[in-house]
Amino acid sequence: RGVNVGRPAANPERYANLRAELFGALAERCRPDSDTPLELPPADSALFAQLASIRYRFDSRGRMVIESKDDALKRGVKSPDRAEAVMLAFAPGPPARPTIAAPDMGRPSLWREG
């Protein structure tokens, strides 16, 4: 299942949307003083170039807004595919749903014993 990074952030007071929240969380994890530090492969110059090319600003409510891909293209910056892959790889998963065992409804099994 895909991740819609345009949907609202879990922390809407700090981030304009999920994309800003996930890039913000990735930036925090890359800090040396992070509680959950993340080390990126130093040899991947394309990844570092993409991460460095991502611009952000703060809106009138003080929330982080990541530059749109269209605006980046206008600046001559290609889509940051590697940066987004890393962002999504370390994104928190959806909340776990409780598992409930289905009751035996007396339906015949599709598998035969024996």
Buried (B, 14 or more C-beta within 10 A) or exposed (E): EEBEBEEEBEBEEBBBBBBBBBBBBBBBBBEEEEEEEBEEEEEEEEBBBBBEBBEBEEEEEEBBBBBEBEEBEEEEBEEBEBBBEBBEEEBEEEEEEEEEEEEEEEEEEEEEEE
